[in-house]
Structures are given as C-alpha cells and as structure tokens.
Amino acid sequence: MLNWGQPSIFADMKKKAVIIISVFAAVLLATVVMLYSLSSQDDMTVKNPGNPVCMLPITRNPIHVEFAPGLSFKFDTGSDITTVTKADLEVLKKYGSKVEKSYYPTIGRNGNGKMRVTGVRYKVSFPVCEYKFHTDSTGNFISESTGKIVNRISDVDVILSETGESVLGIDFIERFFIEFLYNENALALHTRMPEGYQKITDIVADRMWFMSPGWRYYISLRINNINEDFFIDTGIRNAGIKMPMADSGSSTEQLTDTTMYSAKGAFPAKIDWHSWLVFGDRAGSYPVTYFDNSEEGYSINPLNMFDQDIVLDFRGKGLWLRPSAVSRRAPVVENIVY
C-alpha cells in the first residue's frame, strides 16, 4: 500500500536543509567579511599634522623610540599590532591621555612574534615632547627633552602588552612616512613625503594574515645570486640582513661563527662580512647574518643598514635615500656587537 504523504515529508526535509545550509553560508560569509574588514588606527588624528609630526630619539637596540620622558616604545614592523603595558597606560594618563576601553576583536602577531587574539582594546593619545638635538664634546649627537608637549597623536588603537614592553606595530607605523635621521639617531614621523630624497627600490605589501590589522612589507634583494623578498623587520637587533642557515653555502667567503639574540631566544649564527648585494639600482659588499628561528627566514632591517638618512614609505611602496647626507658618526655595521 502506497504512502502518498512520504514525498511531502522528504520535500519538507529538503527545504529545511537548504534553508539551514543557506543561513550557515550567509553567517560564514558575514564572519569572513567582518574578520577581513577588521582594522586599526582608522580614527587616528594628529593635532598639528605639519612635517614632521614628531622627531623621536632612538634610545636603545632593538630600536626603541621615546615620545616623552618615561614613555618609550619598541619600534617593530614585525608586530602586526600596537601594544601598551599597564604601567605605560598610567604614564599616558599622567600626560593627559584619556584611556577609552572598547570591545573589538583584534588578531595579529605581537612584538615577540606570537599570535594574539583579544576582544578588548583601548583608545589613547600619545603626547609628543620637544627634543633638542646637538653634538657633545666628542662630536656625537645627543638628544635632550625640553619638557614641552608640542603635539599629540589622538585615538590610537592599542591592546594590552603581554611582552613586558610597549610596542609600536605596523598598524601604527604604516600610517606615516618614517624618516630615519642617521646623524641625530632619531626617527621623524611625517604626514607628507619629506624633500631631498631619491627612491632606490620598491616595497611590496602582503597581508599574510587576512584578519591582521596591518600589512607585511617586503623588499626584493639579490644576495650572492639568490633572489628573495626580504621582510622588513625593524625588530632585528644587531644585523641588517638575515638569511636562513641553509643559504650560507652560497658564500665564497670565510664565515664567522657567532650568536644572534632575539625575542625568541639565542641562536647559533654565521656572518659573511662581504656578501655581494644588489639593492634596487645599487650594488656592493655588505655583511649578511645566517641563522634560523621561527620568524621569517629572509629579513631586512633598513634602520641597521644605512649610514645615511632614509625614508620608509609603506603606503607609497618605496624606500628612499638622501644622497647628500653627510655622516658624522660611525656606520652601524661597524658598531655591531655579537
């Protein structure tokens, strides 16, 4: 005996399944779009946006910059996100910053290269103190704070640091033209490209983590006939260029054994002091350090490489050099301590 109601039951089940799948797909798509659209620093403003916005003395290696006495940040393009310690939140309050807590998902690598996932972040403002730069009795530039607040960067998105130090991540850094002033040993942040520079090579952007608030930036180099895209990582301490240990065989020079230190620990390394480097439209001999850790295999820290003024233009995708710079202190590569 036939059951004429059976087909309608199957049809109803099919309709329900289609509806459930459609709803799930829509939710999944909406989630992906939301995660992809996660951003940082969209509300950031500068009180006096003239050039430069600020001139920050470099205080130590790895590169740290000082906005005001007692307020220092690691300057790290390898960090996707900008982080602040609880202690520095209190320092910011003393300098007149409001600390506004909000609930917003943030995903990215921190200053130690570890993935962070948090639903809480803060909006703060950075005071910009005036610094005077002058030479001491030995001819080296030194910086001194006048104690005067001359500018303020407001609505900066930060999350709490888990590394024990505050870090300026690429989400903040990429918003400015970054000028490295070699003689003054300082970084100037600009809203416009400063004059007097020539472009020497392109910068390539890649969003490795589609949920990351910041991009990752690379420069193409050729070293000892090896062509690679090198990640721009200002967190590298005492080297300008890093390559994997496996590539050390490309060197024709006697290599020096050493140890490299990073936020990840200590690693055995080798140095080729005279690698042949092709950098944009320039070529020459430069030290390359070979070592392995869990970070990018091919990395470059331009702030450790040049004994001239340079500009990193992340949005415009270029590295610029001031050809007329006159160096009045020893080149960085001669001061490397291993």
Disulfide bonds with the S-S distance in Angstrom:
none
